[in-house]
Structures are given as structure tokens and as C-alpha cells.
Amino acid sequence: MLGVVTLGEQGAVFRFRGEVRRVPARRVRVVDTTGAGDGFTAGLLYGVTRQYGTRAELEQGDLEAFEGHARLACVVGSHAVTKLGAVAGLPTLRQLGAAR
């Protein structure tokens, strides 16, 4: 079972394969929180779908790898709030590479 709860500036908490972990958000200057949750979700789905091709693969996945995906999601969500609007603050892959 998988569950994720976003906590805004406090990051997120997730449950994966019976373990509960918390990941921090990046400290940023907040301009507009519109799109933060969508950015988080996009980052999480990007990481998960790049690693796991099927639900069965995800269910057998590695806890540390999933934590990395949750951290990526927090980075994307943090970027999203630095600009006005839901899309302007979303990072490019190049920006993500520099931020990690």
C-alpha cells in the first residue's frame, strides 16, 4: 500500500511497503502557492514512472528509491511556488539536475 500526504512548507510524509517516512521541503521565497500540489504530484509521478513500468514492480520497489522520488516531488513543489501562477515556477529537467 502506498500513501502520500503533502504538508506544504513542512514537506511530505509517505507510507510505502509498510514504512512511514517524512521528507523535507526546500526553503524558498514563496510568491504564489497555486500549483504546489500539482508540481509535487508531477515530480512524484515522474520519478516513479521512470523507475517502475508496472504496478507489480512498484509494489516490490525499494524504500530508499521511493524516498528519492518523494524528495524530487518536494523539490518540484518548492520550485512551483517561486513564481506567479500554476505553471511558471515548474522546473525544467536541467533545473532539477542542478537542484538535486
Backbone hydrogen bonds, N-H to C=O, Kabsch-Sander energy under -0.5 kcal/mol:
donor,donor_aa,acceptor,acceptor_aa,energy
3,G,15,R,-2.0
5,V,13,V,-2.9
7,L,11,G,-3.6
10,Q,7,L,-1.9
11,G,8,G,-2.2
12,A,23,V,-2.5
13,V,5,V,-2.5
14,F,21,R,-2.9
15,R,3,G,-2.9
16,F,19,E,-2.5
17,R,1,M,-0.9
18,G,1,M,-0.5
19,E,16,F,-1.8
21,R,14,F,-2.6
23,V,12,A,-2.9
28,V,26,R,-0.6
30,V,28,V,-0.8
31,V,81,V,-3.4
32,D,81,V,-1.6
36,A,33,T,-2.1
39,G,35,G,-2.8
40,F,36,A,-2.5
41,T,37,G,-2.6
42,A,38,D,-2.6
43,G,39,G,-2.5
44,L,40,F,-2.5
45,L,41,T,-2.8
46,Y,42,A,-2.4
47,G,43,G,-2.2
48,V,44,L,-2.7
49,T,45,L,-2.7
50,R,46,Y,-1.6
51,Q,47,G,-1.1
51,Q,48,V,-0.5
52,Y,48,V,-3.0
58,L,54,T,-2.0
59,E,55,R,-2.7
60,Q,56,A,-1.2
61,G,58,L,-1.9
66,F,62,D,-2.3
67,E,63,L,-2.3
68,G,64,E,-1.8
69,H,65,A,-1.7
70,A,66,F,-2.3
71,R,67,E,-2.3
72,L,68,G,-2.3
73,A,69,H,-2.3
74,C,70,A,-1.9
75,V,71,R,-2.0
76,V,72,L,-2.5
77,G,73,A,-2.7
78,S,74,C,-2.3
79,H,75,V,-2.3
80,A,76,V,-2.2
81,V,77,G,-0.9
81,V,78,S,-0.6
82,T,79,H,-1.9
83,K,80,A,-0.7
90,L,87,V,-1.9
96,L,92,T,-2.2
97,G,93,L,-2.2
98,A,94,R,-1.6
99,A,95,Q,-1.7
100,R,96,L,-1.4
